[in-house]
């Protein structure tokens, strides 16, 4: 039986920054199973970058890898209203950790990632700053049905550009690189699929809290159809990049073939995600189609990175296996 003094005390205060409880909650907030999304998006730009040494390559990849989790924590700070209904397990909405320390710590982490990129080439500072500003304003755009997926996706689409610039190739080379343009479009459209299908699991919470996402405004079927158009855009961009790379013309044949196979597996998962979501009707089941969508994003861009730089084929395969292990360990199976 709870004592009257304990009841009067109310809920426990947020964990202090120096406590193990804070860091456990913060790690959960980062959603480490999604680190791979930014990791592979940046990896594609690094794979296309000319003359990038392996030490610089590795440092940049690590910064890309952690950037997604830090960005998720930033956006979560501004979305506790809808997350309290759709994701009540998260430490921020439970009050286990406070928004102020989470925001400052996450912005500091993103600044550290930007510093890594800037040390490789100062030109990366501009897109890095743009990406952080995009994260800080995302909650406002998510409330507009016409803006949410586009706003979120252009932020992630900057990652291949940053990766390419890390090589010191210069702004002119980046702006004139058709493979980079194709890579950015592929990331943009396939990530938009993940965002829009992800909104389908939060319709009830978004409706109550005033987030007028496309599923709230237009319904399930039309949202899936729009997402399918995004998927088509991603596939066409990937085909364009493969054509520019002329994958049949050079590189170790088996490794290039493995890259193309990974990309094709991503295409199949995009199709499967939309067919499954079309048949579903309940928000509680939406994760069954969202999971293939995020898998598709990873496989598409791991495959393209391996096609561009064949020595990445085996590491790409191992990276995907690591993602599956991390995804299986997530704390809430209906949340992705």
ABEGO torsion letter per residue (X at the ends): XBBAAAAAAEBBBBBBAABAAAAAAAAAAAGAAAAAAAAAAAAAAAAABBGBBAAAAAAAAAAAAAAAAAAAAAAAAAAAAAAAAABAABAAAAGABBAAAAAAAAAAAAAAAAAAAAAABAAAAAAAAAAAAAAAAAAAAAABAAAAAAAAAAAAAAAAAAAAAAAGAEAAAAAABAAAAAAAAAAAAAAAAAAAAAAAAAAAAAAAAGBBBAAAAAEAAAAAAAAAAAAAAAAAAAAAAAAAAGAAABEBAAAAAAAAAAAAAAAAAAAAAAAAAAABABAAAAAAAAAAAAAAAAAAAAAAAAAABAAAAAAAAAAAAAAAAAAAABABAABX
